[in-house]
Amino acid sequence: MNIIGWSRSLTPEKAKALGIGYCATLEELAEQSDAVSLHLALSKETRGVINADFFARMKKGAFLINTARAELVDQAALAAAIESGQVAGASMDVFRTEPPGEDPLVANDRVLATPHVGGFTDESVNRAVETAVDNLLEELTNQ
């Protein structure tokens, strides 16, 4: 797999050090990618940044993966891009409304929608258990 990246803070030197290709613009990334995986923070600059123009620039049949923030993507533009075949499909674990309920993207056969469990790792579960046990022991010993 040839991995390329774009970020507001990525430089050609950082990309080289990471062993990935460098894209100077988000548009360049869209034009070169077979699959785009989003890892952006939500801000006023990034809200809706993945929009109809972005989808039009993507290679026909490319995929979008959004595990960052739902508000990064114009949902109607994504649905239209999938319907037209410009985008082959999408995968997401973030939604504007949680749980997503009757979201048309969730119902689309070309969208893989899963619960957002990014913080649910072995380490986070172990730490939660340790914290619960510590709190229980503290309560029991302080009575």
Backbone bond lengths (Angstrom), bond angles and torsions (degrees), N, CA, C in turn:
res aa  C-N    CA-C-N  psi(-1)  N-CA   C-N-CA  omega(-1)  CA-C   N-CA-C  phi
1 M - - - 1.444 - - 1.525 108.43 -
2 N 1.297 115.88 135.26 1.457 121.89 175.22 1.523 107.37 -95.84
3 I 1.315 117.45 112.33 1.461 121.56 -177.89 1.515 109.41 -98.33
4 I 1.331 115.01 129.12 1.464 121.32 175.74 1.516 107.80 -124.00
5 G 1.317 116.61 159.61 1.450 119.15 -178.20 1.503 113.20 -145.36
6 W 1.308 113.77 155.84 1.458 122.42 171.71 1.516 107.32 -138.31
7 S 1.284 115.72 140.66 1.456 123.19 174.16 1.511 106.72 -158.43
8 R 1.311 115.47 153.08 1.469 118.47 177.27 1.520 111.24 -62.21
9 S 1.340 117.04 -22.48 1.464 119.91 -178.40 1.525 113.56 -108.61
10 L 1.331 118.01 -0.30 1.464 120.17 -179.10 1.526 110.26 -79.35
11 T 1.310 114.68 133.34 1.472 121.39 175.21 1.520 108.31 -113.83
12 P 1.325 117.25 162.02 1.472 118.61 176.19 1.536 112.20 -56.48
13 E 1.316 116.51 -35.38 1.466 120.46 -179.72 1.534 111.22 -68.05
14 K 1.336 116.43 -43.00 1.470 119.77 178.41 1.527 110.39 -65.08
15 A 1.329 116.61 -40.83 1.464 120.25 179.02 1.526 110.17 -61.20
16 K 1.308 116.73 -44.44 1.463 120.82 179.78 1.525 110.33 -61.98
17 A 1.326 116.67 -43.12 1.467 120.72 179.08 1.536 111.22 -63.09
18 L 1.327 116.83 -31.77 1.466 121.69 178.31 1.528 112.48 -82.18
19 G 1.331 115.61 -11.31 1.458 120.10 -179.78 1.521 113.33 78.17
20 I 1.330 116.16 29.04 1.467 120.60 179.16 1.521 109.85 -124.47
21 G 1.325 115.64 162.48 1.458 120.97 174.62 1.520 110.01 -77.01
22 Y 1.304 115.50 157.60 1.469 121.76 -176.45 1.519 110.65 -111.85
23 C 1.318 116.23 132.63 1.465 122.52 171.16 1.519 107.62 -114.53
24 A 1.312 116.18 129.61 1.463 120.80 -177.96 1.526 112.26 -73.78
25 T 1.340 116.80 -26.53 1.464 120.33 -177.71 1.525 109.95 -136.26
26 L 1.307 115.12 159.73 1.452 120.76 175.38 1.528 110.31 -64.16
27 E 1.326 116.57 -34.84 1.463 121.24 177.97 1.536 110.64 -62.21
28 E 1.315 116.49 -42.78 1.461 121.35 178.05 1.533 110.23 -61.74
29 L 1.320 116.80 -40.51 1.455 120.91 177.27 1.528 110.65 -61.06
30 A 1.324 116.99 -45.72 1.467 121.34 179.88 1.523 110.68 -58.95
31 E 1.310 117.15 -42.74 1.465 121.85 -175.93 1.525 112.88 -69.58
32 Q 1.320 117.49 -25.74 1.461 121.06 -174.41 1.526 114.38 -101.06
33 S 1.313 118.49 -10.46 1.465 121.17 -169.26 1.520 114.09 -96.69
34 D 1.318 115.05 140.47 1.459 122.01 170.02 1.532 109.98 -87.68
35 A 1.316 115.61 -26.28 1.463 122.12 176.39 1.519 107.57 -146.30
36 V 1.320 115.87 135.79 1.466 121.57 178.97 1.516 107.56 -116.69
37 S 1.319 116.00 124.73 1.457 122.55 177.14 1.526 107.81 -111.97
38 L 1.321 116.48 123.28 1.466 121.08 -175.95 1.525 111.56 -89.16
39 H 1.326 114.58 134.65 1.464 121.70 177.63 1.526 108.19 -142.62
40 L 1.332 115.46 48.55 1.463 122.02 -176.58 1.517 110.75 -105.21
41 A 1.302 115.79 147.30 1.465 120.47 170.19 1.529 108.16 -77.56
42 L 1.300 116.46 151.78 1.463 120.70 177.01 1.523 109.28 -85.58
43 S 1.318 115.67 128.12 1.459 122.10 176.29 1.521 107.22 -148.06
44 K 1.327 116.60 176.06 1.466 117.96 177.36 1.524 110.99 -63.73
45 E 1.338 118.18 -26.60 1.462 121.20 178.61 1.526 112.69 -78.33
46 T 1.331 117.96 -27.68 1.463 120.06 -175.25 1.533 113.34 -101.51
47 R 1.315 118.03 -11.43 1.474 120.13 179.32 1.534 108.71 -60.13
48 G 1.334 116.70 122.81 1.459 121.73 178.16 1.521 114.71 71.25
49 V 1.323 117.85 16.70 1.471 120.61 -176.53 1.530 111.76 -66.59
50 I 1.312 117.14 -26.28 1.462 120.83 175.83 1.524 105.65 -94.88
51 N 1.327 115.14 97.12 1.464 122.04 -169.41 1.535 110.46 -129.85
52 A 1.315 115.87 -170.62 1.471 120.64 -177.39 1.532 111.47 -57.33
53 D 1.317 118.04 -39.44 1.465 120.73 178.99 1.528 110.47 -63.64
54 F 1.316 116.60 -43.05 1.459 120.85 178.52 1.529 110.09 -60.28
55 F 1.339 116.67 -47.98 1.467 120.09 -179.21 1.525 111.40 -62.81
56 A 1.326 117.88 -37.58 1.459 121.32 178.87 1.528 111.08 -64.64
57 R 1.330 117.11 -30.35 1.465 121.58 179.71 1.527 112.81 -79.91
58 M 1.331 116.65 -21.05 1.464 119.99 -178.30 1.516 110.88 -66.07
59 K 1.326 115.00 153.03 1.460 120.16 172.84 1.522 107.75 -60.52
60 K 1.319 116.62 139.33 1.461 120.05 177.64 1.526 108.36 -61.06
61 G 1.317 115.58 129.53 1.453 120.93 179.44 1.518 114.53 89.44
62 A 1.327 118.03 8.40 1.462 121.51 178.12 1.530 110.01 -75.01
63 F 1.309 115.88 169.19 1.463 123.17 -179.42 1.528 110.49 -119.19
64 L 1.330 115.31 151.81 1.465 121.73 175.43 1.518 108.38 -119.99
65 I 1.332 116.01 132.79 1.460 122.76 175.75 1.519 107.16 -120.94
66 N 1.324 116.21 123.43 1.462 120.08 179.36 1.522 109.48 -124.61
67 T 1.321 114.94 105.64 1.459 121.10 173.67 1.531 109.75 -119.24
68 A 1.327 115.41 20.13 1.463 120.94 -177.18 1.534 110.16 -100.01
69 R 1.324 117.01 -85.25 1.466 123.18 180.00 1.519 108.30 -142.04
70 A 1.319 117.18 136.09 1.467 122.06 -178.22 1.523 111.24 -60.60
71 E 1.317 117.51 -36.23 1.459 121.97 -174.17 1.524 113.59 -70.45
72 L 1.328 117.70 -7.23 1.465 120.48 175.46 1.518 111.06 -69.91
73 V 1.341 116.11 -25.84 1.465 121.85 -171.52 1.524 110.57 -110.57
74 D 1.324 115.65 132.29 1.466 121.72 170.74 1.524 106.09 -73.86
75 Q 1.325 116.39 105.06 1.462 121.68 -173.37 1.535 112.25 -61.53
76 A 1.319 117.03 -41.42 1.470 120.40 -179.98 1.525 110.37 -65.10
77 A 1.324 117.35 -39.38 1.469 120.95 178.47 1.524 110.56 -66.76
78 L 1.334 117.26 -38.05 1.458 120.17 177.39 1.524 110.20 -64.50
79 A 1.325 116.99 -46.46 1.471 120.73 179.00 1.527 110.71 -58.33
80 A 1.328 117.03 -43.20 1.466 121.28 179.70 1.525 110.98 -65.77
81 A 1.329 116.91 -40.17 1.465 120.87 -179.63 1.526 111.08 -66.75
82 I 1.319 116.99 -36.09 1.464 120.46 176.69 1.523 109.63 -69.84
83 E 1.320 116.53 -44.99 1.470 121.02 -179.21 1.524 111.50 -60.16
84 S 1.327 117.41 -38.12 1.463 121.04 -178.67 1.524 112.78 -78.56
85 G 1.334 117.04 -14.12 1.458 120.70 -176.62 1.511 113.62 89.23
86 Q 1.328 117.59 -4.20 1.461 119.93 176.70 1.529 109.87 -59.28
87 V 1.324 116.02 -43.04 1.456 122.46 175.38 1.524 106.70 -108.26
88 A 1.331 116.53 127.04 1.471 120.36 -177.07 1.514 111.91 -70.83
89 G 1.317 116.25 -33.47 1.454 120.01 -178.53 1.507 110.63 178.81
90 A 1.323 114.30 176.51 1.459 120.10 -178.81 1.521 108.99 -144.05
91 S 1.301 114.72 157.25 1.455 122.34 174.01 1.515 106.69 -132.10
92 M 1.311 116.16 136.53 1.466 119.09 -178.12 1.506 111.00 -152.53
93 D 1.325 114.39 150.67 1.454 120.04 172.35 1.528 110.58 -130.32
94 V 1.326 115.51 18.07 1.461 121.42 176.95 1.526 108.71 -129.77
95 F 1.322 115.60 139.28 1.463 121.51 -174.58 1.517 109.04 -139.22
96 R 1.321 116.33 153.03 1.468 120.71 179.33 1.511 111.50 -64.54
97 T 1.325 116.74 -32.73 1.461 122.50 176.62 1.515 107.74 -122.18
98 E 1.312 116.86 130.32 1.462 121.77 179.19 1.524 108.99 -114.15
99 P 1.315 119.86 128.33 1.455 125.65 -11.39 1.522 110.40 -68.10
100 P 1.333 118.00 161.20 1.459 120.52 -171.19 1.520 115.07 -69.12
101 G 1.314 119.48 -20.03 1.457 121.23 177.38 1.512 112.87 59.19
102 E 1.337 116.23 -123.34 1.471 122.19 -174.87 1.524 113.08 -89.45
103 D 1.304 118.58 27.53 1.465 122.78 179.56 1.530 109.84 -56.98
104 P 1.347 118.57 123.35 1.468 120.28 -178.21 1.530 113.24 -61.78
105 L 1.319 118.18 -29.86 1.467 119.18 177.79 1.521 110.88 -66.76
106 V 1.320 117.16 -37.69 1.459 121.01 179.92 1.529 109.98 -64.66
107 A 1.320 116.16 -35.03 1.465 120.91 -179.14 1.526 112.86 -78.61
108 N 1.334 118.23 -12.57 1.460 122.14 -177.58 1.528 110.24 -72.34
109 D 1.313 116.94 130.63 1.465 121.95 -179.42 1.528 113.11 -64.07
110 R 1.320 117.43 -19.23 1.465 120.27 -179.24 1.521 112.42 -99.62
111 V 1.328 115.49 17.60 1.466 121.62 176.77 1.519 108.58 -123.81
112 L 1.313 116.06 126.00 1.453 122.04 173.93 1.524 106.67 -97.46
113 A 1.316 115.82 113.46 1.468 121.25 -178.62 1.519 108.96 -115.05
114 T 1.319 115.55 127.48 1.460 121.15 179.95 1.526 109.42 -131.54
115 P 1.322 118.22 160.91 1.473 120.01 175.58 1.525 110.28 -64.61
116 H 1.307 115.88 149.12 1.459 121.97 177.86 1.528 108.86 -82.65
117 V 1.309 116.36 110.47 1.463 120.68 -178.25 1.527 110.73 -130.56
118 G 1.307 116.04 35.85 1.460 120.87 -176.67 1.513 113.64 -56.99
119 G 1.325 117.79 -32.00 1.455 120.74 -179.43 1.507 112.94 -90.83
120 F 1.293 118.17 2.28 1.464 123.17 -176.57 1.522 108.84 -93.99
121 T 1.324 115.06 80.37 1.459 121.24 -179.11 1.521 108.55 -116.43
122 D 1.318 116.96 169.15 1.467 120.55 176.32 1.525 110.52 -55.40
123 E 1.335 115.47 -42.55 1.462 119.82 -178.37 1.523 111.79 -65.57
124 S 1.340 116.76 -42.73 1.470 118.70 -178.45 1.518 111.50 -68.55
125 V 1.323 117.83 -36.82 1.468 121.00 177.86 1.521 109.74 -66.81
126 N 1.332 117.11 -45.66 1.469 120.01 178.51 1.516 111.53 -60.16
127 R 1.319 116.44 -41.98 1.470 119.88 -179.83 1.526 110.71 -66.23
128 A 1.331 117.30 -39.35 1.465 120.56 177.97 1.525 110.81 -63.31
129 V 1.323 117.45 -41.65 1.463 121.30 178.13 1.528 110.11 -65.27
130 E 1.323 116.74 -45.42 1.464 120.49 178.92 1.531 111.01 -59.59
131 T 1.312 116.71 -43.30 1.468 121.03 179.56 1.523 110.41 -63.79
132 A 1.322 117.50 -43.06 1.464 120.70 179.33 1.523 110.87 -62.80
133 V 1.316 117.98 -43.78 1.465 121.74 179.12 1.517 110.15 -65.16
134 D 1.343 117.39 -44.39 1.467 120.75 178.20 1.522 110.90 -58.95
135 N 1.325 117.02 -43.84 1.470 120.96 179.92 1.528 111.17 -65.06
136 L 1.322 117.17 -41.06 1.456 121.30 178.69 1.517 110.94 -64.29
137 L 1.313 117.03 -46.26 1.467 120.98 179.20 1.533 111.21 -62.26
138 E 1.323 116.07 -39.69 1.461 119.57 178.90 1.526 110.99 -63.60
139 E 1.307 116.50 -42.77 1.470 120.21 177.84 1.512 111.44 -64.22
140 L 1.317 117.54 -42.77 1.463 121.32 -178.45 1.507 112.23 -68.15
141 T 1.319 118.77 -34.83 1.474 121.52 -177.90 1.530 112.55 -84.34
142 N 1.328 117.59 -16.70 1.468 120.53 -178.98 1.516 113.07 -96.41
143 Q 1.336 117.66 11.80 1.475 118.53 -178.26 1.460 111.94 -99.34
